[in-house]
Amino acid sequence: MEEHAQHHASRWQQAENALIAIGITLAVVVWNHSWWVLLLTFLVFDLSDLGIAAQ
């Protein structure tokens, strides 16, 4: 049962990450920012995710 719950949580996290990535990409395109803003935003998001995982 616990394994199923972990798999379900993992799927939700993957979906959430995909939605965040799409949102960031759309925001950068709509607001007409440079490509490096997109890269920087993803980098900051990934680093904050690593900080949460380290706890």
A tleap script that builds the chain and sets N, CA, C and O, in Angstrom:
source leaprc.protein.ff14SB
mol = sequence {
  NMET GLU GLU HIE ALA GLN HIE HIE ALA SER
  ARG TRP GLN GLN ALA GLU ASN ALA LEU ILE
  ALA ILE GLY ILE THR LEU ALA VAL VAL VAL
  TRP ASN HIE SER TRP TRP VAL LEU LEU LEU
  THR PHE LEU VAL PHE ASP LEU SER ASP LEU
  GLY ILE ALA ALA CGLN
}
set mol.1.N position { 0.832 -1.189 0.000 }
set mol.1.CA position { 0.000 0.000 0.000 }
set mol.1.C position { 0.876 1.253 0.000 }
set mol.1.O position { 0.599 2.200 -0.736 }
set mol.2.N position { 1.925 1.265 0.813 }
set mol.2.CA position { 2.804 2.434 0.901 }
set mol.2.C position { 3.519 2.670 -0.428 }
set mol.2.O position { 3.724 3.815 -0.831 }
set mol.3.N position { 3.895 1.594 -1.102 }
set mol.3.CA position { 4.571 1.716 -2.394 }
set mol.3.C position { 3.643 2.390 -3.415 }
set mol.3.O position { 4.086 3.214 -4.215 }
set mol.4.N position { 2.372 2.036 -3.381 }
set mol.4.CA position { 1.391 2.647 -4.283 }
set mol.4.C position { 1.257 4.145 -3.985 }
set mol.4.O position { 1.178 4.956 -4.908 }
set mol.5.N position { 1.231 4.506 -2.721 }
set mol.5.CA position { 1.111 5.909 -2.325 }
set mol.5.C position { 2.339 6.697 -2.781 }
set mol.5.O position { 2.209 7.833 -3.238 }
set mol.6.N position { 3.514 6.112 -2.663 }
set mol.6.CA position { 4.738 6.789 -3.102 }
set mol.6.C position { 4.736 6.975 -4.611 }
set mol.6.O position { 5.147 8.022 -5.112 }
set mol.7.N position { 4.273 5.959 -5.336 }
set mol.7.CA position { 4.201 6.060 -6.798 }
set mol.7.C position { 3.216 7.148 -7.201 }
set mol.7.O position { 3.477 7.924 -8.121 }
set mol.8.N position { 2.091 7.201 -6.513 }
set mol.8.CA position { 1.063 8.215 -6.792 }
set mol.8.C position { 1.610 9.620 -6.512 }
set mol.8.O position { 1.385 10.539 -7.299 }
set mol.9.N position { 2.315 9.785 -5.411 }
set mol.9.CA position { 2.911 11.081 -5.061 }
set mol.9.C position { 3.966 11.474 -6.091 }
set mol.9.O position { 4.074 12.644 -6.460 }
set mol.10.N position { 4.736 10.504 -6.550 }
set mol.10.CA position { 5.767 10.765 -7.543 }
set mol.10.C position { 5.141 11.251 -8.852 }
set mol.10.O position { 5.661 12.165 -9.491 }
set mol.11.N position { 4.030 10.639 -9.245 }
set mol.11.CA position { 3.341 11.049 -10.477 }
set mol.11.C position { 2.818 12.478 -10.350 }
set mol.11.O position { 2.909 13.264 -11.293 }
set mol.12.N position { 2.269 12.811 -9.178 }
set mol.12.CA position { 1.776 14.175 -8.958 }
set mol.12.C position { 2.928 15.170 -9.012 }
set mol.12.O position { 2.782 16.258 -9.568 }
set mol.13.N position { 4.076 14.806 -8.437 }
set mol.13.CA position { 5.230 15.695 -8.446 }
set mol.13.C position { 5.732 15.908 -9.877 }
set mol.13.O position { 6.112 17.020 -10.245 }
set mol.14.N position { 5.732 14.858 -10.670 }
set mol.14.CA position { 6.144 14.993 -12.068 }
set mol.14.C position { 5.195 15.918 -12.830 }
set mol.14.O position { 5.632 16.753 -13.622 }
set mol.15.N position { 3.904 15.760 -12.585 }
set mol.15.CA position { 2.913 16.620 -13.243 }
set mol.15.C position { 3.077 18.070 -12.798 }
set mol.15.O position { 2.989 18.989 -13.611 }
set mol.16.N position { 3.312 18.266 -11.518 }
set mol.16.CA position { 3.509 19.607 -10.992 }
set mol.16.C position { 4.751 20.253 -11.612 }
set mol.16.O position { 4.717 21.420 -12.002 }
set mol.17.N position { 5.829 19.502 -11.701 }
set mol.17.CA position { 7.063 20.023 -12.302 }
set mol.17.C position { 6.847 20.380 -13.768 }
set mol.17.O position { 7.365 21.391 -14.241 }
set mol.18.N position { 6.089 19.561 -14.490 }
set mol.18.CA position { 5.800 19.848 -15.900 }
set mol.18.C position { 4.982 21.129 -16.027 }
set mol.18.O position { 5.256 21.952 -16.901 }
set mol.19.N position { 3.990 21.304 -15.171 }
set mol.19.CA position { 3.170 22.519 -15.218 }
set mol.19.C position { 3.991 23.764 -14.885 }
set mol.19.O position { 3.806 24.816 -15.498 }
set mol.20.N position { 4.882 23.646 -13.929 }
set mol.20.CA position { 5.747 24.778 -13.581 }
set mol.20.C position { 6.668 25.118 -14.752 }
set mol.20.O position { 6.862 26.290 -15.072 }
set mol.21.N position { 7.230 24.098 -15.386 }
set mol.21.CA position { 8.113 24.327 -16.537 }
set mol.21.C position { 7.351 25.002 -17.676 }
set mol.21.O position { 7.873 25.917 -18.313 }
set mol.22.N position { 6.139 24.564 -17.933 }
set mol.22.CA position { 5.329 25.177 -18.988 }
set mol.22.C position { 5.004 26.624 -18.624 }
set mol.22.O position { 5.079 27.517 -19.467 }
set mol.23.N position { 4.646 26.842 -17.370 }
set mol.23.CA position { 4.334 28.199 -16.922 }
set mol.23.C position { 5.509 29.144 -17.044 }
set mol.23.O position { 5.353 30.278 -17.499 }
set mol.24.N position { 6.688 28.687 -16.641 }
set mol.24.CA position { 7.896 29.515 -16.751 }
set mol.24.C position { 8.185 29.835 -18.211 }
set mol.24.O position { 8.482 30.979 -18.555 }
set mol.25.N position { 8.098 28.831 -19.062 }
set mol.25.CA position { 8.364 29.026 -20.485 }
set mol.25.C position { 7.382 30.018 -21.097 }
set mol.25.O position { 7.786 30.919 -21.832 }
set mol.26.N position { 6.102 29.856 -20.800 }
set mol.26.CA position { 5.092 30.769 -21.333 }
set mol.26.C position { 5.310 32.195 -20.832 }
set mol.26.O position { 5.176 33.147 -21.601 }
set mol.27.N position { 5.640 32.349 -19.566 }
set mol.27.CA position { 5.863 33.685 -19.014 }
set mol.27.C position { 7.040 34.367 -19.701 }
set mol.27.O position { 6.966 35.555 -20.015 }
set mol.28.N position { 8.114 33.639 -19.936 }
set mol.28.CA position { 9.291 34.226 -20.592 }
set mol.28.C position { 8.958 34.614 -22.032 }
set mol.28.O position { 9.387 35.665 -22.509 }
set mol.29.N position { 8.201 33.773 -22.720 }
set mol.29.CA position { 7.830 34.071 -24.109 }
set mol.29.C position { 6.857 35.256 -24.175 }
set mol.29.O position { 7.044 36.166 -24.983 }
set mol.30.N position { 5.827 35.247 -23.334 }
set mol.30.CA position { 4.815 36.312 -23.358 }
set mol.30.C position { 5.427 37.655 -22.998 }
set mol.30.O position { 5.109 38.668 -23.620 }
set mol.31.N position { 6.302 37.671 -21.999 }
set mol.31.CA position { 6.914 38.924 -21.574 }
set mol.31.C position { 8.149 39.283 -22.395 }
set mol.31.O position { 8.821 40.279 -22.128 }
set mol.32.N position { 8.438 38.446 -23.408 }
set mol.32.CA position { 9.503 38.717 -24.370 }
set mol.32.C position { 10.874 38.925 -23.709 }
set mol.32.O position { 11.602 39.858 -24.046 }
set mol.33.N position { 11.205 38.047 -22.774 }
set mol.33.CA position { 12.523 38.098 -22.137 }
set mol.33.C position { 13.556 37.351 -22.985 }
set mol.33.O position { 13.204 36.592 -23.889 }
set mol.34.N position { 14.803 37.575 -22.685 }
set mol.34.CA position { 15.896 36.887 -23.382 }
set mol.34.C position { 15.933 35.416 -22.984 }
set mol.34.O position { 15.351 35.012 -21.977 }
set mol.35.N position { 16.627 34.628 -23.793 }
set mol.35.CA position { 16.720 33.188 -23.542 }
set mol.35.C position { 17.387 32.902 -22.211 }
set mol.35.O position { 17.066 31.907 -21.561 }
set mol.36.N position { 18.317 33.764 -21.792 }
set mol.36.CA position { 19.054 33.497 -20.553 }
set mol.36.C position { 18.164 33.657 -19.328 }
set mol.36.O position { 18.454 33.071 -18.285 }
set mol.37.N position { 17.089 34.435 -19.426 }
set mol.37.CA position { 16.147 34.556 -18.308 }
set mol.37.C position { 15.459 33.215 -18.075 }
set mol.37.O position { 15.256 32.793 -16.937 }
set mol.38.N position { 15.103 32.554 -19.175 }
set mol.38.CA position { 14.503 31.221 -19.078 }
set mol.38.C position { 15.468 30.249 -18.403 }
set mol.38.O position { 15.088 29.511 -17.493 }
set mol.39.N position { 16.713 30.259 -18.856 }
set mol.39.CA position { 17.728 29.381 -18.274 }
set mol.39.C position { 17.945 29.685 -16.789 }
set mol.39.O position { 18.013 28.766 -15.972 }
set mol.40.N position { 18.050 30.952 -16.443 }
set mol.40.CA position { 18.265 31.361 -15.062 }
set mol.40.C position { 17.089 30.962 -14.168 }
set mol.40.O position { 17.283 30.511 -13.039 }
set mol.41.N position { 15.881 31.131 -14.679 }
set mol.41.CA position { 14.688 30.781 -13.902 }
set mol.41.C position { 14.653 29.288 -13.605 }
set mol.41.O position { 14.361 28.881 -12.481 }
set mol.42.N position { 14.949 28.475 -14.611 }
set mol.42.CA position { 14.986 27.031 -14.378 }
set mol.42.C position { 16.100 26.649 -13.406 }
set mol.42.O position { 15.921 25.760 -12.573 }
set mol.43.N position { 17.236 27.313 -13.509 }
set mol.43.CA position { 18.351 27.027 -12.614 }
set mol.43.C position { 17.982 27.351 -11.173 }
set mol.43.O position { 18.262 26.563 -10.269 }
set mol.44.N position { 17.363 28.494 -10.951 }
set mol.44.CA position { 16.943 28.881 -9.597 }
set mol.44.C position { 15.923 27.885 -9.064 }
set mol.44.O position { 15.994 27.479 -7.904 }
set mol.45.N position { 14.979 27.493 -9.907 }
set mol.45.CA position { 13.964 26.518 -9.499 }
set mol.45.C position { 14.618 25.183 -9.128 }
set mol.45.O position { 14.268 24.584 -8.112 }
set mol.46.N position { 15.559 24.720 -9.942 }
set mol.46.CA position { 16.243 23.457 -9.664 }
set mol.46.C position { 17.064 23.530 -8.382 }
set mol.46.O position { 17.077 22.579 -7.600 }
set mol.47.N position { 17.748 24.648 -8.159 }
set mol.47.CA position { 18.551 24.787 -6.948 }
set mol.47.C position { 17.678 24.815 -5.704 }
set mol.47.O position { 18.053 24.254 -4.674 }
set mol.48.N position { 16.524 25.456 -5.783 }
set mol.48.CA position { 15.622 25.470 -4.620 }
set mol.48.C position { 15.067 24.072 -4.379 }
set mol.48.O position { 14.864 23.675 -3.231 }
set mol.49.N position { 14.823 23.330 -5.442 }
set mol.49.CA position { 14.348 21.950 -5.328 }
set mol.49.C position { 15.419 21.070 -4.674 }
set mol.49.O position { 15.102 20.194 -3.870 }
set mol.50.N position { 16.670 21.307 -5.019 }
set mol.50.CA position { 17.761 20.543 -4.389 }
set mol.50.C position { 17.872 20.863 -2.903 }
set mol.50.O position { 18.150 19.978 -2.093 }
set mol.51.N position { 17.658 22.112 -2.547 }
set mol.51.CA position { 17.698 22.505 -1.139 }
set mol.51.C position { 16.599 21.810 -0.328 }
set mol.51.O position { 16.822 21.398 0.810 }
set mol.52.N position { 15.433 21.689 -0.919 }
set mol.52.CA position { 14.322 21.004 -0.244 }
set mol.52.C position { 14.646 19.522 -0.107 }
set mol.52.O position { 14.382 18.922 0.935 }
set mol.53.N position { 15.221 18.925 -1.161 }
set mol.53.CA position { 15.540 17.490 -1.122 }
set mol.53.C position { 16.626 17.183 -0.101 }
set mol.53.O position { 16.646 16.095 0.474 }
set mol.54.N position { 17.528 18.133 0.129 }
set mol.54.CA position { 18.634 17.908 1.064 }
set mol.54.C position { 18.171 17.887 2.529 }
set mol.54.O position { 18.861 17.353 3.397 }
set mol.55.N position { 16.998 18.475 2.791 }
set mol.55.CA position { 16.518 18.548 4.185 }
set mol.55.C position { 16.051 17.233 4.657 }
set mol.55.O position { 15.614 17.108 5.801 }
savepdb mol mol.pdb
quit
